[in-house]
Amino acid sequence: MNDKRGASRAAAIPLRAVTSTPADERAVSMIEMLQEHLRLAREGALRSIAIVSVSADGASIGTQWSLTGGDSASLIGQLTVLTHDLVASRE
């Protein structure tokens, strides 16, 4: 058995420090929001979700969604209200 332990120690890969840049407030806010929605989905508290993503330069906008039957009309209505609120806040 001691031979096996010695062999596994020799095969160990040394760890290296991970350096990452600190996240700014916008990134932290997005990550926290996504984590909260993941938690709700795991708990079964969500049945539909829609995400609109805008690239850092504003040139690219993407949408993704996961819907159950009958939720599309309600989700479209909520997104319409959100769009109107966003436009009004820019004026």
PyMOL Python script that loads the backbone (N, CA, C, O; Angstrom):
from pymol import cmd

cmd.read_pdbstr("""\
ATOM      1  N   MET A   1       0.811  -1.192   0.000  1.00  0.00           N
ATOM      2  CA  MET A   1       0.000   0.000   0.000  1.00  0.00           C
ATOM      3  C   MET A   1       0.855   1.257   0.000  1.00  0.00           C
ATOM      4  O   MET A   1       0.501   2.247  -0.641  1.00  0.00           O
ATOM      5  N   ASN A   2       1.971   1.229   0.709  1.00  0.00           N
ATOM      6  CA  ASN A   2       2.821   2.413   0.750  1.00  0.00           C
ATOM      7  C   ASN A   2       3.336   2.780  -0.629  1.00  0.00           C
ATOM      8  O   ASN A   2       3.527   3.958  -0.932  1.00  0.00           O
ATOM      9  N   ASP A   3       3.564   1.766  -1.475  1.00  0.00           N
ATOM     10  CA  ASP A   3       4.026   2.053  -2.830  1.00  0.00           C
ATOM     11  C   ASP A   3       2.977   2.837  -3.620  1.00  0.00           C
ATOM     12  O   ASP A   3       3.309   3.746  -4.380  1.00  0.00           O
ATOM     13  N   LYS A   4       1.711   2.473  -3.430  1.00  0.00           N
ATOM     14  CA  LYS A   4       0.646   3.181  -4.130  1.00  0.00           C
ATOM     15  C   LYS A   4       0.547   4.626  -3.676  1.00  0.00           C
ATOM     16  O   LYS A   4       0.350   5.520  -4.498  1.00  0.00           O
ATOM     17  N   ARG A   5       0.679   4.866  -2.392  1.00  0.00           N
ATOM     18  CA  ARG A   5       0.630   6.244  -1.892  1.00  0.00           C
ATOM     19  C   ARG A   5       1.778   7.073  -2.458  1.00  0.00           C
ATOM     20  O   ARG A   5       1.584   8.221  -2.855  1.00  0.00           O
ATOM     21  N   GLY A   6       2.961   6.494  -2.491  1.00  0.00           N
ATOM     22  CA  GLY A   6       4.114   7.202  -3.033  1.00  0.00           C
ATOM     23  C   GLY A   6       3.935   7.529  -4.497  1.00  0.00           C
ATOM     24  O   GLY A   6       4.317   8.610  -4.945  1.00  0.00           O
ATOM     25  N   ALA A   7       3.355   6.602  -5.252  1.00  0.00           N
ATOM     26  CA  ALA A   7       3.134   6.828  -6.680  1.00  0.00           C
ATOM     27  C   ALA A   7       2.113   7.930  -6.905  1.00  0.00           C
ATOM     28  O   ALA A   7       2.270   8.741  -7.818  1.00  0.00           O
ATOM     29  N   SER A   8       1.056   7.970  -6.075  1.00  0.00           N
ATOM     30  CA  SER A   8       0.051   9.011  -6.267  1.00  0.00           C
ATOM     31  C   SER A   8       0.594  10.375  -5.884  1.00  0.00           C
ATOM     32  O   SER A   8       0.207  11.382  -6.478  1.00  0.00           O
ATOM     33  N   ARG A   9       1.477  10.426  -4.911  1.00  0.00           N
ATOM     34  CA  ARG A   9       2.089  11.711  -4.549  1.00  0.00           C
ATOM     35  C   ARG A   9       2.969  12.224  -5.669  1.00  0.00           C
ATOM     36  O   ARG A   9       3.002  13.427  -5.926  1.00  0.00           O
ATOM     37  N   ALA A  10       3.671  11.349  -6.329  1.00  0.00           N
ATOM     38  CA  ALA A  10       4.560  11.756  -7.418  1.00  0.00           C
ATOM     39  C   ALA A  10       3.755  12.291  -8.597  1.00  0.00           C
ATOM     40  O   ALA A  10       4.241  13.128  -9.358  1.00  0.00           O
ATOM     41  N   ALA A  11       2.526  11.807  -8.746  1.00  0.00           N
ATOM     42  CA  ALA A  11       1.703  12.216  -9.875  1.00  0.00           C
ATOM     43  C   ALA A  11       0.927  13.497  -9.593  1.00  0.00           C
ATOM     44  O   ALA A  11       0.253  14.012 -10.486  1.00  0.00           O
ATOM     45  N   ALA A  12       1.006  14.018  -8.384  1.00  0.00           N
ATOM     46  CA  ALA A  12       0.247  15.219  -8.030  1.00  0.00           C
ATOM     47  C   ALA A  12       0.756  16.418  -8.829  1.00  0.00           C
ATOM     48  O   ALA A  12       1.956  16.575  -9.058  1.00  0.00           O
ATOM     49  N   ILE A  13      -0.175  17.239  -9.236  1.00  0.00           N
ATOM     50  CA  ILE A  13       0.166  18.442  -9.995  1.00  0.00           C
ATOM     51  C   ILE A  13       0.218  19.610  -9.020  1.00  0.00           C
ATOM     52  O   ILE A  13      -0.732  19.824  -8.267  1.00  0.00           O
ATOM     53  N   PRO A  14       1.304  20.364  -9.020  1.00  0.00           N
ATOM     54  CA  PRO A  14       1.388  21.497  -8.097  1.00  0.00           C
ATOM     55  C   PRO A  14       0.337  22.563  -8.418  1.00  0.00           C
ATOM     56  O   PRO A  14       0.036  22.806  -9.586  1.00  0.00           O
ATOM     57  N   LEU A  15      -0.209  23.187  -7.399  1.00  0.00           N
ATOM     58  CA  LEU A  15      -1.203  24.244  -7.570  1.00  0.00           C
ATOM     59  C   LEU A  15      -0.520  25.554  -7.900  1.00  0.00           C
ATOM     60  O   LEU A  15       0.615  25.798  -7.491  1.00  0.00           O
ATOM     61  N   ARG A  16      -1.208  26.378  -8.629  1.00  0.00           N
ATOM     62  CA  ARG A  16      -0.672  27.697  -8.930  1.00  0.00           C
ATOM     63  C   ARG A  16      -1.702  28.743  -8.502  1.00  0.00           C
ATOM     64  O   ARG A  16      -2.904  28.477  -8.479  1.00  0.00           O
ATOM     65  N   ALA A  17      -1.226  29.893  -8.175  1.00  0.00           N
ATOM     66  CA  ALA A  17      -2.115  30.970  -7.742  1.00  0.00           C
ATOM     67  C   ALA A  17      -2.960  31.448  -8.914  1.00  0.00           C
ATOM     68  O   ALA A  17      -2.470  31.578 -10.036  1.00  0.00           O
ATOM     69  N   VAL A  18      -4.216  31.704  -8.645  1.00  0.00           N
ATOM     70  CA  VAL A  18      -5.108  32.230  -9.672  1.00  0.00           C
ATOM     71  C   VAL A  18      -5.214  33.727  -9.468  1.00  0.00           C
ATOM     72  O   VAL A  18      -5.611  34.198  -8.402  1.00  0.00           O
ATOM     73  N   THR A  19      -4.861  34.451 -10.481  1.00  0.00           N
ATOM     74  CA  THR A  19      -4.974  35.904 -10.406  1.00  0.00           C
ATOM     75  C   THR A  19      -6.112  36.346 -11.299  1.00  0.00           C
ATOM     76  O   THR A  19      -6.176  35.974 -12.471  1.00  0.00           O
ATOM     77  N   SER A  20      -6.985  37.119 -10.758  1.00  0.00           N
ATOM     78  CA  SER A  20      -8.087  37.636 -11.558  1.00  0.00           C
ATOM     79  C   SER A  20      -8.271  39.108 -11.239  1.00  0.00           C
ATOM     80  O   SER A  20      -7.968  39.572 -10.140  1.00  0.00           O
ATOM     81  N   THR A  21      -8.766  39.814 -12.211  1.00  0.00           N
ATOM     82  CA  THR A  21      -8.988  41.230 -12.000  1.00  0.00           C
ATOM     83  C   THR A  21     -10.244  41.409 -11.155  1.00  0.00           C
ATOM     84  O   THR A  21     -11.196  40.640 -11.289  1.00  0.00           O
ATOM     85  N   PRO A  22     -10.253  42.394 -10.307  1.00  0.00           N
ATOM     86  CA  PRO A  22     -11.451  42.629  -9.500  1.00  0.00           C
ATOM     87  C   PRO A  22     -12.625  43.041 -10.397  1.00  0.00           C
ATOM     88  O   PRO A  22     -12.458  43.790 -11.359  1.00  0.00           O
ATOM     89  N   ALA A  23     -13.789  42.544 -10.065  1.00  0.00           N
ATOM     90  CA  ALA A  23     -14.978  42.866 -10.860  1.00  0.00           C
ATOM     91  C   ALA A  23     -15.469  44.266 -10.515  1.00  0.00           C
ATOM     92  O   ALA A  23     -15.406  44.690  -9.361  1.00  0.00           O
ATOM     93  N   ASP A  24     -15.953  44.969 -11.516  1.00  0.00           N
ATOM     94  CA  ASP A  24     -16.513  46.284 -11.237  1.00  0.00           C
ATOM     95  C   ASP A  24     -17.958  46.129 -10.742  1.00  0.00           C
ATOM     96  O   ASP A  24     -18.502  45.025 -10.735  1.00  0.00           O
ATOM     97  N   GLU A  25     -18.564  47.230 -10.334  1.00  0.00           N
ATOM     98  CA  GLU A  25     -19.907  47.190  -9.761  1.00  0.00           C
ATOM     99  C   GLU A  25     -20.942  46.637 -10.726  1.00  0.00           C
ATOM    100  O   GLU A  25     -21.854  45.920 -10.314  1.00  0.00           O
ATOM    101  N   ARG A  26     -20.811  46.966 -12.017  1.00  0.00           N
ATOM    102  CA  ARG A  26     -21.775  46.459 -12.997  1.00  0.00           C
ATOM    103  C   ARG A  26     -21.699  44.945 -13.109  1.00  0.00           C
ATOM    104  O   ARG A  26     -22.725  44.266 -13.139  1.00  0.00           O
ATOM    105  N   ALA A  27     -20.482  44.417 -13.172  1.00  0.00           N
ATOM    106  CA  ALA A  27     -20.313  42.963 -13.274  1.00  0.00           C
ATOM    107  C   ALA A  27     -20.831  42.274 -12.020  1.00  0.00           C
ATOM    108  O   ALA A  27     -21.502  41.246 -12.104  1.00  0.00           O
ATOM    109  N   VAL A  28     -20.523  42.833 -10.868  1.00  0.00           N
ATOM    110  CA  VAL A  28     -20.985  42.249  -9.605  1.00  0.00           C
ATOM    111  C   VAL A  28     -22.506  42.233  -9.566  1.00  0.00           C
ATOM    112  O   VAL A  28     -23.104  41.238  -9.154  1.00  0.00           O
ATOM    113  N   SER A  29     -23.133  43.315  -9.987  1.00  0.00           N
ATOM    114  CA  SER A  29     -24.586  43.401  -9.995  1.00  0.00           C
ATOM    115  C   SER A  29     -25.201  42.350 -10.915  1.00  0.00           C
ATOM    116  O   SER A  29     -26.183  41.707 -10.544  1.00  0.00           O
ATOM    117  N   MET A  30     -24.637  42.167 -12.112  1.00  0.00           N
ATOM    118  CA  MET A  30     -25.162  41.170 -13.047  1.00  0.00           C
ATOM    119  C   MET A  30     -24.996  39.754 -12.499  1.00  0.00           C
ATOM    120  O   MET A  30     -25.907  38.933 -12.603  1.00  0.00           O
ATOM    121  N   ILE A  31     -23.837  39.474 -11.917  1.00  0.00           N
ATOM    122  CA  ILE A  31     -23.578  38.141 -11.357  1.00  0.00           C
ATOM    123  C   ILE A  31     -24.527  37.848 -10.206  1.00  0.00           C
ATOM    124  O   ILE A  31     -25.065  36.745 -10.116  1.00  0.00           O
ATOM    125  N   GLU A  32     -24.740  38.817  -9.325  1.00  0.00           N
ATOM    126  CA  GLU A  32     -25.657  38.618  -8.200  1.00  0.00           C
ATOM    127  C   GLU A  32     -27.083  38.359  -8.681  1.00  0.00           C
ATOM    128  O   GLU A  32     -27.777  37.497  -8.142  1.00  0.00           O
ATOM    129  N   MET A  33     -27.517  39.107  -9.697  1.00  0.00           N
ATOM    130  CA  MET A  33     -28.866  38.922 -10.229  1.00  0.00           C
ATOM    131  C   MET A  33     -29.016  37.533 -10.841  1.00  0.00           C
ATOM    132  O   MET A  33     -30.025  36.864 -10.619  1.00  0.00           O
ATOM    133  N   LEU A  34     -28.017  37.096 -11.610  1.00  0.00           N
ATOM    134  CA  LEU A  34     -28.075  35.767 -12.215  1.00  0.00           C
ATOM    135  C   LEU A  34     -28.063  34.670 -11.159  1.00  0.00           C
ATOM    136  O   LEU A  34     -28.793  33.686 -11.276  1.00  0.00           O
ATOM    137  N   GLN A  35     -27.239  34.836 -10.128  1.00  0.00           N
ATOM    138  CA  GLN A  35     -27.191  33.842  -9.053  1.00  0.00           C
ATOM    139  C   GLN A  35     -28.529  33.742  -8.327  1.00  0.00           C
ATOM    140  O   GLN A  35     -28.953  32.647  -7.958  1.00  0.00           O
ATOM    141  N   GLU A  36     -29.191  34.869  -8.120  1.00  0.00           N
ATOM    142  CA  GLU A  36     -30.498  34.858  -7.465  1.00  0.00           C
ATOM    143  C   GLU A  36     -31.518  34.109  -8.327  1.00  0.00           C
ATOM    144  O   GLU A  36     -32.317  33.334  -7.802  1.00  0.00           O
ATOM    145  N   HIS A  37     -31.496  34.334  -9.636  1.00  0.00           N
ATOM    146  CA  HIS A  37     -32.431  33.636 -10.517  1.00  0.00           C
ATOM    147  C   HIS A  37     -32.107  32.144 -10.609  1.00  0.00           C
ATOM    148  O   HIS A  37     -33.017  31.321 -10.714  1.00  0.00           O
ATOM    149  N   LEU A  38     -30.830  31.790 -10.571  1.00  0.00           N
ATOM    150  CA  LEU A  38     -30.459  30.372 -10.541  1.00  0.00           C
ATOM    151  C   LEU A  38     -30.983  29.701  -9.273  1.00  0.00           C
ATOM    152  O   LEU A  38     -31.476  28.574  -9.316  1.00  0.00           O
ATOM    153  N   ARG A  39     -30.873  30.399  -8.151  1.00  0.00           N
ATOM    154  CA  ARG A  39     -31.378  29.865  -6.884  1.00  0.00           C
ATOM    155  C   ARG A  39     -32.885  29.645  -6.974  1.00  0.00           C
ATOM    156  O   ARG A  39     -33.385  28.591  -6.580  1.00  0.00           O
ATOM    157  N   LEU A  40     -33.607  30.631  -7.489  1.00  0.00           N
ATOM    158  CA  LEU A  40     -35.058  30.514  -7.623  1.00  0.00           C
ATOM    159  C   LEU A  40     -35.437  29.371  -8.563  1.00  0.00           C
ATOM    160  O   LEU A  40     -36.403  28.652  -8.306  1.00  0.00           O
ATOM    161  N   ALA A  41     -34.686  29.200  -9.647  1.00  0.00           N
ATOM    162  CA  ALA A  41     -34.965  28.107 -10.588  1.00  0.00           C
ATOM    163  C   ALA A  41     -34.727  26.755  -9.921  1.00  0.00           C
ATOM    164  O   ALA A  41     -35.516  25.827 -10.095  1.00  0.00           O
ATOM    165  N   ARG A  42     -33.641  26.644  -9.160  1.00  0.00           N
ATOM    166  CA  ARG A  42     -33.355  25.380  -8.461  1.00  0.00           C
ATOM    167  C   ARG A  42     -34.434  25.029  -7.460  1.00  0.00           C
ATOM    168  O   ARG A  42     -34.737  23.854  -7.255  1.00  0.00           O
ATOM    169  N   GLU A  43     -35.016  26.042  -6.835  1.00  0.00           N
ATOM    170  CA  GLU A  43     -36.065  25.825  -5.840  1.00  0.00           C
ATOM    171  C   GLU A  43     -37.425  25.587  -6.488  1.00  0.00           C
ATOM    172  O   GLU A  43     -38.397  25.290  -5.795  1.00  0.00           O
ATOM    173  N   GLY A  44     -37.501  25.715  -7.802  1.00  0.00           N
ATOM    174  CA  GLY A  44     -38.762  25.523  -8.503  1.00  0.00           C
ATOM    175  C   GLY A  44     -39.686  26.723  -8.420  1.00  0.00           C
ATOM    176  O   GLY A  44     -40.878  26.605  -8.702  1.00  0.00           O
ATOM    177  N   ALA A  45     -39.153  27.879  -8.036  1.00  0.00           N
ATOM    178  CA  ALA A  45     -39.969  29.086  -7.885  1.00  0.00           C
ATOM    179  C   ALA A  45     -40.181  29.820  -9.211  1.00  0.00           C
ATOM    180  O   ALA A  45     -41.003  30.735  -9.275  1.00  0.00           O
ATOM    181  N   LEU A  46     -39.468  29.446 -10.256  1.00  0.00           N
ATOM    182  CA  LEU A  46     -39.623  30.081 -11.565  1.00  0.00           C
ATOM    183  C   LEU A  46     -40.159  29.066 -12.557  1.00  0.00           C
ATOM    184  O   LEU A  46     -39.809  27.887 -12.509  1.00  0.00           O
ATOM    185  N   ARG A  47     -41.005  29.534 -13.451  1.00  0.00           N
ATOM    186  CA  ARG A  47     -41.427  28.644 -14.538  1.00  0.00           C
ATOM    187  C   ARG A  47     -41.026  29.204 -15.889  1.00  0.00           C
ATOM    188  O   ARG A  47     -41.002  28.465 -16.873  1.00  0.00           O
ATOM    189  N   SER A  48     -40.708  30.502 -15.963  1.00  0.00           N
ATOM    190  CA  SER A  48     -40.256  31.125 -17.205  1.00  0.00           C
ATOM    191  C   SER A  48     -39.244  32.210 -16.876  1.00  0.00           C
ATOM    192  O   SER A  48     -39.271  32.805 -15.799  1.00  0.00           O
ATOM    193  N   ILE A  49     -38.357  32.453 -17.822  1.00  0.00           N
ATOM    194  CA  ILE A  49     -37.365  33.514 -17.646  1.00  0.00           C
ATOM    195  C   ILE A  49     -36.978  34.041 -19.030  1.00  0.00           C
ATOM    196  O   ILE A  49     -36.958  33.294 -20.008  1.00  0.00           O
ATOM    197  N   ALA A  50     -36.675  35.329 -19.093  1.00  0.00           N
ATOM    198  CA  ALA A  50     -36.189  35.946 -20.334  1.00  0.00           C
ATOM    199  C   ALA A  50     -34.983  36.799 -19.976  1.00  0.00           C
ATOM    200  O   ALA A  50     -34.966  37.469 -18.943  1.00  0.00           O
ATOM    201  N   ILE A  51     -33.993  36.768 -20.826  1.00  0.00           N
ATOM    202  CA  ILE A  51     -32.777  37.547 -20.598  1.00  0.00           C
ATOM    203  C   ILE A  51     -32.466  38.329 -21.864  1.00  0.00           C
ATOM    204  O   ILE A  51     -32.478  37.779 -22.965  1.00  0.00           O
ATOM    205  N   VAL A  52     -32.188  39.605 -21.699  1.00  0.00           N
ATOM    206  CA  VAL A  52     -31.743  40.448 -22.801  1.00  0.00           C
ATOM    207  C   VAL A  52     -30.318  40.860 -22.476  1.00  0.00           C
ATOM    208  O   VAL A  52     -30.059  41.431 -21.417  1.00  0.00           O
ATOM    209  N   SER A  53     -29.400  40.574 -23.378  1.00  0.00           N
ATOM    210  CA  SER A  53     -27.987  40.882 -23.178  1.00  0.00           C
ATOM    211  C   SER A  53     -27.547  41.950 -24.166  1.00  0.00           C
ATOM    212  O   SER A  53     -27.875  41.883 -25.351  1.00  0.00           O
ATOM    213  N   VAL A  54     -26.808  42.930 -23.678  1.00  0.00           N
ATOM    214  CA  VAL A  54     -26.282  43.996 -24.522  1.00  0.00           C
ATOM    215  C   VAL A  54     -24.765  43.992 -24.383  1.00  0.00           C
ATOM    216  O   VAL A  54     -24.242  44.008 -23.268  1.00  0.00           O
ATOM    217  N   SER A  55     -24.059  43.970 -25.505  1.00  0.00           N
ATOM    218  CA  SER A  55     -22.601  43.952 -25.469  1.00  0.00           C
ATOM    219  C   SER A  55     -22.061  45.244 -24.866  1.00  0.00           C
ATOM    220  O   SER A  55     -22.766  46.252 -24.811  1.00  0.00           O
ATOM    221  N   ALA A  56     -20.814  45.211 -24.415  1.00  0.00           N
ATOM    222  CA  ALA A  56     -20.195  46.360 -23.755  1.00  0.00           C
ATOM    223  C   ALA A  56     -20.199  47.603 -24.640  1.00  0.00           C
ATOM    224  O   ALA A  56     -20.330  48.719 -24.138  1.00  0.00           O
ATOM    225  N   ASP A  57     -20.056  47.419 -25.957  1.00  0.00           N
ATOM    226  CA  ASP A  57     -20.060  48.580 -26.849  1.00  0.00           C
ATOM    227  C   ASP A  57     -21.465  48.945 -27.336  1.00  0.00           C
ATOM    228  O   ASP A  57     -21.630  49.911 -28.080  1.00  0.00           O
ATOM    229  N   GLY A  58     -22.471  48.182 -26.922  1.00  0.00           N
ATOM    230  CA  GLY A  58     -23.847  48.476 -27.283  1.00  0.00           C
ATOM    231  C   GLY A  58     -24.234  48.063 -28.696  1.00  0.00           C
ATOM    232  O   GLY A  58     -25.366  48.296 -29.122  1.00  0.00           O
ATOM    233  N   ALA A  59     -23.318  47.462 -29.414  1.00  0.00           N
ATOM    234  CA  ALA A  59     -23.575  47.118 -30.810  1.00  0.00           C
ATOM    235  C   ALA A  59     -24.359  45.819 -30.980  1.00  0.00           C
ATOM    236  O   ALA A  59     -24.975  45.597 -32.023  1.00  0.00           O
ATOM    237  N   SER A  60     -24.339  44.975 -29.975  1.00  0.00           N
ATOM    238  CA  SER A  60     -24.977  43.675 -30.113  1.00  0.00           C
ATOM    239  C   SER A  60     -25.970  43.449 -28.980  1.00  0.00           C
ATOM    240  O   SER A  60     -25.643  43.630 -27.807  1.00  0.00           O
ATOM    241  N   ILE A  61     -27.179  43.054 -29.342  1.00  0.00           N
ATOM    242  CA  ILE A  61     -28.213  42.759 -28.359  1.00  0.00           C
ATOM    243  C   ILE A  61     -28.702  41.341 -28.624  1.00  0.00           C
ATOM    244  O   ILE A  61     -29.046  40.993 -29.754  1.00  0.00           O
ATOM    245  N   GLY A  62     -28.727  40.531 -27.576  1.00  0.00           N
ATOM    246  CA  GLY A  62     -29.194  39.153 -27.715  1.00  0.00           C
ATOM    247  C   GLY A  62     -30.316  38.875 -26.740  1.00  0.00           C
ATOM    248  O   GLY A  62     -30.370  39.469 -25.663  1.00  0.00           O
ATOM    249  N   THR A  63     -31.206  37.985 -27.105  1.00  0.00           N
ATOM    250  CA  THR A  63     -32.287  37.588 -26.214  1.00  0.00           C
ATOM    251  C   THR A  63     -32.305  36.076 -26.097  1.00  0.00           C
ATOM    252  O   THR A  63     -32.062  35.359 -27.067  1.00  0.00           O
ATOM    253  N   GLN A  64     -32.593  35.610 -24.912  1.00  0.00           N
ATOM    254  CA  GLN A  64     -32.744  34.197 -24.650  1.00  0.00           C
ATOM    255  C   GLN A  64     -33.944  34.043 -23.732  1.00  0.00           C
ATOM    256  O   GLN A  64     -34.217  34.921 -22.913  1.00  0.00           O
ATOM    257  N   TRP A  65     -34.660  32.936 -23.862  1.00  0.00           N
ATOM    258  CA  TRP A  65     -35.817  32.745 -23.005  1.00  0.00           C
ATOM    259  C   TRP A  65     -36.086  31.269 -22.815  1.00  0.00           C
ATOM    260  O   TRP A  65     -35.672  30.426 -23.611  1.00  0.00           O
ATOM    261  N   SER A  66     -36.784  30.986 -21.748  1.00  0.00           N
ATOM    262  CA  SER A  66     -37.252  29.645 -21.442  1.00  0.00           C
ATOM    263  C   SER A  66     -38.685  29.807 -20.964  1.00  0.00           C
ATOM    264  O   SER A  66     -38.929  30.408 -19.918  1.00  0.00           O
ATOM    265  N   LEU A  67     -39.638  29.272 -21.726  1.00  0.00           N
ATOM    266  CA  LEU A  67     -41.050  29.492 -21.432  1.00  0.00           C
ATOM    267  C   LEU A  67     -41.785  28.176 -21.259  1.00  0.00           C
ATOM    268  O   LEU A  67     -41.452  27.165 -21.878  1.00  0.00           O
ATOM    269  N   THR A  68     -42.781  28.216 -20.412  1.00  0.00           N
ATOM    270  CA  THR A  68     -43.735  27.115 -20.353  1.00  0.00           C
ATOM    271  C   THR A  68     -44.985  27.581 -21.081  1.00  0.00           C
ATOM    272  O   THR A  68     -45.162  28.776 -21.318  1.00  0.00           O
ATOM    273  N   GLY A  69     -45.833  26.661 -21.428  1.00  0.00           N
ATOM    274  CA  GLY A  69     -47.033  26.989 -22.186  1.00  0.00           C
ATOM    275  C   GLY A  69     -47.858  28.088 -21.542  1.00  0.00           C
ATOM    276  O   GLY A  69     -48.076  28.083 -20.330  1.00  0.00           O
ATOM    277  N   GLY A  70     -48.314  29.026 -22.351  1.00  0.00           N
ATOM    278  CA  GLY A  70     -49.170  30.094 -21.867  1.00  0.00           C
ATOM    279  C   GLY A  70     -48.448  31.291 -21.289  1.00  0.00           C
ATOM    280  O   GLY A  70     -49.079  32.311 -21.010  1.00  0.00           O
ATOM    281  N   ASP A  71     -47.145  31.194 -21.102  1.00  0.00           N
ATOM    282  CA  ASP A  71     -46.408  32.310 -20.509  1.00  0.00           C
ATOM    283  C   ASP A  71     -45.937  33.336 -21.525  1.00  0.00           C
ATOM    284  O   ASP A  71     -45.571  34.449 -21.148  1.00  0.00           O
ATOM    285  N   SER A  72     -45.939  32.989 -22.796  1.00  0.00           N
ATOM    286  CA  SER A  72     -45.358  33.901 -23.786  1.00  0.00           C
ATOM    287  C   SER A  72     -46.098  35.233 -23.843  1.00  0.00           C
ATOM    288  O   SER A  72     -45.453  36.279 -23.908  1.00  0.00           O
ATOM    289  N   ALA A  73     -47.427  35.231 -23.821  1.00  0.00           N
ATOM    290  CA  ALA A  73     -48.179  36.493 -23.888  1.00  0.00           C
ATOM    291  C   ALA A  73     -47.910  37.355 -22.664  1.00  0.00           C
ATOM    292  O   ALA A  73     -47.733  38.567 -22.789  1.00  0.00           O
ATOM    293  N   SER A  74     -47.877  36.752 -21.497  1.00  0.00           N
ATOM    294  CA  SER A  74     -47.603  37.490 -20.266  1.00  0.00           C
ATOM    295  C   SER A  74     -46.185  38.051 -20.269  1.00  0.00           C
ATOM    296  O   SER A  74     -45.958  39.191 -19.866  1.00  0.00           O
ATOM    297  N   LEU A  75     -45.242  37.245 -20.722  1.00  0.00           N
ATOM    298  CA  LEU A  75     -43.852  37.694 -20.763  1.00  0.00           C
ATOM    299  C   LEU A  75     -43.673  38.836 -21.750  1.00  0.00           C
ATOM    300  O   LEU A  75     -42.950  39.792 -21.466  1.00  0.00           O
ATOM    301  N   ILE A  76     -44.314  38.751 -22.893  1.00  0.00           N
ATOM    302  CA  ILE A  76     -44.234  39.837 -23.880  1.00  0.00           C
ATOM    303  C   ILE A  76     -44.809  41.125 -23.292  1.00  0.00           C
ATOM    304  O   ILE A  76     -44.250  42.203 -23.494  1.00  0.00           O
ATOM    305  N   GLY A  77     -45.914  41.018 -22.574  1.00  0.00           N
ATOM    306  CA  GLY A  77     -46.501  42.194 -21.928  1.00  0.00           C
ATOM    307  C   GLY A  77     -45.564  42.820 -20.910  1.00  0.00           C
ATOM    308  O   GLY A  77     -45.426  44.042 -20.860  1.00  0.00           O
ATOM    309  N   GLN A  78     -44.917  41.988 -20.097  1.00  0.00           N
ATOM    310  CA  GLN A  78     -43.970  42.497 -19.102  1.00  0.00           C
ATOM    311  C   GLN A  78     -42.762  43.148 -19.770  1.00  0.00           C
ATOM    312  O   GLN A  78     -42.289  44.189 -19.316  1.00  0.00           O
ATOM    313  N   LEU A  79     -42.261  42.541 -20.846  1.00  0.00           N
ATOM    314  CA  LEU A  79     -41.127  43.121 -21.565  1.00  0.00           C
ATOM    315  C   LEU A  79     -41.507  44.442 -22.232  1.00  0.00           C
ATOM    316  O   LEU A  79     -40.678  45.347 -22.328  1.00  0.00           O
ATOM    317  N   THR A  80     -42.741  44.558 -22.689  1.00  0.00           N
ATOM    318  CA  THR A  80     -43.221  45.817 -23.282  1.00  0.00           C
ATOM    319  C   THR A  80     -43.233  46.917 -22.228  1.00  0.00           C
ATOM    320  O   THR A  80     -42.775  48.029 -22.489  1.00  0.00           O
ATOM    321  N   VAL A  81     -43.751  46.616 -21.043  1.00  0.00           N
ATOM    322  CA  VAL A  81     -43.767  47.597 -19.952  1.00  0.00           C
ATOM    323  C   VAL A  81     -42.341  47.989 -19.585  1.00  0.00           C
ATOM    324  O   VAL A  81     -42.048  49.169 -19.392  1.00  0.00           O
ATOM    325  N   LEU A  82     -41.454  46.999 -19.490  1.00  0.00           N
ATOM    326  CA  LEU A  82     -40.056  47.279 -19.162  1.00  0.00           C
ATOM    327  C   LEU A  82     -39.417  48.171 -20.216  1.00  0.00           C
ATOM    328  O   LEU A  82     -38.681  49.099 -19.880  1.00  0.00           O
ATOM    329  N   THR A  83     -39.691  47.901 -21.480  1.00  0.00           N
ATOM    330  CA  THR A  83     -39.143  48.718 -22.569  1.00  0.00           C
ATOM    331  C   THR A  83     -39.615  50.161 -22.463  1.00  0.00           C
ATOM    332  O   THR A  83     -38.822  51.089 -22.620  1.00  0.00           O
ATOM    333  N   HIS A  84     -40.883  50.348 -22.202  1.00  0.00           N
ATOM    334  CA  HIS A  84     -41.431  51.712 -22.051  1.00  0.00           C
ATOM    335  C   HIS A  84     -40.774  52.415 -20.865  1.00  0.00           C
ATOM    336  O   HIS A  84     -40.448  53.599 -20.950  1.00  0.00           O
ATOM    337  N   ASP A  85     -40.578  51.693 -19.761  1.00  0.00           N
ATOM    338  CA  ASP A  85     -39.933  52.282 -18.578  1.00  0.00           C
ATOM    339  C   ASP A  85     -38.488  52.679 -18.875  1.00  0.00           C
ATOM    340  O   ASP A  85     -38.021  53.729 -18.434  1.00  0.00           O
ATOM    341  N   LEU A  86     -37.786  51.829 -19.629  1.00  0.00           N
ATOM    342  CA  LEU A  86     -36.396  52.137 -19.962  1.00  0.00           C
ATOM    343  C   LEU A  86     -36.300  53.359 -20.869  1.00  0.00           C
ATOM    344  O   LEU A  86     -35.443  54.221 -20.672  1.00  0.00           O
ATOM    345  N   VAL A  87     -37.179  53.430 -21.858  1.00  0.00           N
ATOM    346  CA  VAL A  87     -37.183  54.586 -22.759  1.00  0.00           C
ATOM    347  C   VAL A  87     -37.514  55.855 -21.977  1.00  0.00           C
ATOM    348  O   VAL A  87     -36.871  56.884 -22.180  1.00  0.00           O
ATOM    349  N   ALA A  88     -38.495  55.801 -21.095  1.00  0.00           N
ATOM    350  CA  ALA A  88     -38.865  56.981 -20.305  1.00  0.00           C
ATOM    351  C   ALA A  88     -37.735  57.414 -19.391  1.00  0.00           C
ATOM    352  O   ALA A  88     -37.559  58.610 -19.163  1.00  0.00           O
ATOM    353  N   SER A  89     -36.974  56.485 -18.869  1.00  0.00           N
ATOM    354  CA  SER A  89     -35.877  56.854 -17.952  1.00  0.00           C
ATOM    355  C   SER A  89     -34.729  57.537 -18.684  1.00  0.00           C
ATOM    356  O   SER A  89     -33.954  58.264 -18.062  1.00  0.00           O
ATOM    357  N   ARG A  90     -34.603  57.320 -20.000  1.00  0.00           N
ATOM    358  CA  ARG A  90     -33.534  57.949 -20.779  1.00  0.00           C
ATOM    359  C   ARG A  90     -33.878  59.362 -21.172  1.00  0.00           C
ATOM    360  O   ARG A  90     -32.984  60.133 -21.518  1.00  0.00           O
ATOM    361  N   GLU A  91     -35.137  59.727 -21.132  1.00  0.00           N
ATOM    362  CA  GLU A  91     -35.558  61.072 -21.575  1.00  0.00           C
ATOM    363  C   GLU A  91     -35.349  62.116 -20.514  1.00  0.00           C
ATOM    364  O   GLU A  91     -35.652  63.288 -20.734  1.00  0.00           O
TER     365      GLU A  91
END
""", "prot")
cmd.dss("prot")
cmd.show_as("cartoon", "prot")
cmd.util.cbc("prot")
cmd.orient("prot")
